Amino acid sequence: MVTLCVAKRTRSVQKGMRRGAPHDSCDYRSRAPAW
């Protein structure tokens, strides 16, 4: 499910929601290394 992660990350970045890591979405959702 990398596409979903990327899509969520792009949306987050577009919205301007920098919670910290560039792949925080994947981190807290999958709890595993994104790449």
N, CA, C and O atoms as CSV, one atom per row, in Angstrom:
chain,resi,resn,atom,element,x,y,z
A,1,MET,N,N,0.854,-1.207,0.000
A,1,MET,CA,C,0.000,0.000,0.000
A,1,MET,C,C,0.883,1.248,0.000
A,1,MET,O,O,0.698,2.160,0.806
A,2,VAL,N,N,1.814,1.264,-0.894
A,2,VAL,CA,C,2.706,2.428,-0.947
A,2,VAL,C,C,2.008,3.595,-1.624
A,2,VAL,O,O,2.203,4.752,-1.251
A,3,THR,N,N,1.198,3.282,-2.617
A,3,THR,CA,C,0.499,4.352,-3.338
A,3,THR,C,C,-0.374,5.154,-2.378
A,3,THR,O,O,-0.382,6.384,-2.417
A,4,LEU,N,N,-1.095,4.462,-1.533
A,4,LEU,CA,C,-1.974,5.156,-0.592
A,4,LEU,C,C,-1.142,6.055,0.319
A,4,LEU,O,O,-1.503,7.199,0.596
A,5,CYS,N,N,-0.026,5.509,0.772
A,5,CYS,CA,C,0.848,6.278,1.663
A,5,CYS,C,C,1.323,7.542,0.947
A,5,CYS,O,O,1.277,8.642,1.497
A,6,VAL,N,N,1.768,7.363,-0.258
A,6,VAL,CA,C,2.277,8.509,-1.018
A,6,VAL,C,C,1.165,9.525,-1.232
A,6,VAL,O,O,1.374,10.729,-1.086
A,7,ALA,N,N,-0.009,9.034,-1.576
A,7,ALA,CA,C,-1.143,9.933,-1.817
A,7,ALA,C,C,-1.449,10.720,-0.546
A,7,ALA,O,O,-1.658,11.932,-0.596
A,8,LYS,N,N,-1.474,10.038,0.576
A,8,LYS,CA,C,-1.779,10.722,1.847
A,8,LYS,C,C,-0.685,11.746,2.141
A,8,LYS,O,O,-0.962,12.858,2.593
A,9,ARG,N,N,0.548,11.357,1.882
A,9,ARG,CA,C,1.651,12.262,2.177
A,9,ARG,C,C,1.546,13.503,1.295
A,9,ARG,O,O,1.744,14.625,1.761
A,10,THR,N,N,1.235,13.295,0.028
A,10,THR,CA,C,1.120,14.436,-0.883
A,10,THR,C,C,0.006,15.362,-0.413
A,10,THR,O,O,0.147,16.584,-0.444
A,11,ARG,N,N,-1.077,14.782,0.010
A,11,ARG,CA,C,-2.217,15.604,0.478
A,11,ARG,C,C,-1.792,16.383,1.719
A,11,ARG,O,O,-2.074,17.575,1.842
A,12,SER,N,N,-1.128,15.715,2.612
A,12,SER,CA,C,-0.684,16.371,3.847
A,12,SER,C,C,0.239,17.543,3.509
A,12,SER,O,O,0.099,18.639,4.051
A,13,VAL,N,N,1.167,17.293,2.621
A,13,VAL,CA,C,2.116,18.353,2.253
A,13,VAL,C,C,1.378,19.503,1.576
A,13,VAL,O,O,1.655,20.672,1.847
A,14,GLN,N,N,0.451,19.170,0.706
A,14,GLN,CA,C,-0.301,20.212,-0.006
A,14,GLN,C,C,-1.102,21.042,0.991
A,14,GLN,O,O,-1.232,22.256,0.834
A,15,LYS,N,N,-1.630,20.392,2.000
A,15,LYS,CA,C,-2.435,21.112,3.006
A,15,LYS,C,C,-1.524,21.952,3.895
A,15,LYS,O,O,-1.972,22.910,4.525
A,16,GLY,N,N,-0.252,21.589,3.942
A,16,GLY,CA,C,0.670,22.348,4.782
A,16,GLY,C,C,0.671,21.812,6.204
A,16,GLY,O,O,0.909,22.556,7.155
A,17,MET,N,N,0.406,20.523,6.346
A,17,MET,CA,C,0.371,19.934,7.705
A,17,MET,C,C,1.675,19.196,7.975
A,17,MET,O,O,1.749,17.976,7.826
A,18,ARG,N,N,2.704,19.942,8.373
A,18,ARG,CA,C,3.989,19.291,8.649
A,18,ARG,C,C,4.020,18.839,10.101
A,18,ARG,O,O,4.309,19.630,10.999
A,19,ARG,N,N,3.719,17.553,10.328
A,19,ARG,CA,C,3.700,17.043,11.715
A,19,ARG,C,C,5.111,16.645,12.143
A,19,ARG,O,O,5.325,16.310,13.309
A,20,GLY,N,N,6.070,16.675,11.230
A,20,GLY,CA,C,7.434,16.304,11.638
A,20,GLY,C,C,8.147,15.584,10.505
A,20,GLY,O,O,8.919,16.190,9.761
A,21,ALA,N,N,7.887,14.294,10.377
A,21,ALA,CA,C,8.575,13.529,9.321
A,21,ALA,C,C,7.806,13.635,8.003
A,21,ALA,O,O,6.588,13.818,8.007
A,22,PRO,N,N,8.502,13.523,6.896
A,22,PRO,CA,C,7.853,13.603,5.582
A,22,PRO,C,C,6.897,12.446,5.354
A,22,PRO,O,O,5.933,12.571,4.599
A,23,HIS,N,N,7.160,11.324,6.004
A,23,HIS,CA,C,6.287,10.156,5.845
A,23,HIS,C,C,5.647,9.800,7.181
A,23,HIS,O,O,5.517,8.630,7.539
A,24,ASP,N,N,5.251,10.839,7.904
A,24,ASP,CA,C,4.620,10.583,9.206
A,24,ASP,C,C,3.331,9.785,9.011
A,24,ASP,O,O,2.970,8.961,9.851
A,25,SER,N,N,2.649,10.035,7.907
A,25,SER,CA,C,1.396,9.308,7.646
A,25,SER,C,C,1.648,7.807,7.690
A,25,SER,O,O,0.938,7.062,8.366
A,26,CYS,N,N,2.669,7.379,6.957
A,26,CYS,CA,C,2.965,5.934,6.905
A,26,CYS,C,C,3.473,5.476,8.269
A,26,CYS,O,O,3.134,4.388,8.734
A,27,ASP,N,N,4.270,6.300,8.889
A,27,ASP,CA,C,4.887,5.918,10.164
A,27,ASP,C,C,3.809,5.580,11.198
A,27,ASP,O,O,3.804,4.487,11.765
A,28,TYR,N,N,2.915,6.510,11.431
A,28,TYR,CA,C,1.913,6.272,12.486
A,28,TYR,C,C,0.778,5.371,11.998
A,28,TYR,O,O,0.001,4.862,12.806
A,29,ARG,N,N,0.678,5.173,10.700
A,29,ARG,CA,C,-0.411,4.321,10.208
A,29,ARG,C,C,0.073,2.875,10.068
A,29,ARG,O,O,-0.616,1.941,10.476
A,30,SER,N,N,1.249,2.703,9.496
A,30,SER,CA,C,1.756,1.337,9.296
A,30,SER,C,C,2.720,0.965,10.422
A,30,SER,O,O,3.019,-0.215,10.608
A,31,ARG,N,N,3.202,1.937,11.163
A,31,ARG,CA,C,4.160,1.707,12.257
A,31,ARG,C,C,5.373,0.954,11.728
A,31,ARG,O,O,5.888,0.060,12.400
A,32,ALA,N,N,5.834,1.305,10.532
A,32,ALA,CA,C,7.007,0.626,9.961
A,32,ALA,C,C,7.719,1.583,9.003
A,32,ALA,O,O,7.125,2.559,8.544
A,33,PRO,N,N,8.967,1.310,8.708
A,33,PRO,CA,C,9.742,2.176,7.791
A,33,PRO,C,C,9.039,2.339,6.451
A,33,PRO,O,O,8.698,1.344,5.811
A,34,ALA,N,N,8.823,3.546,6.025
A,34,ALA,CA,C,8.116,3.780,4.762
A,34,ALA,C,C,8.943,3.235,3.602
A,34,ALA,O,O,8.467,2.391,2.842
A,35,TRP,N,N,10.154,3.703,3.466
A,35,TRP,CA,C,10.971,3.260,2.315
A,35,TRP,C,C,12.038,2.308,2.806
A,35,TRP,O,O,12.837,1.813,2.012
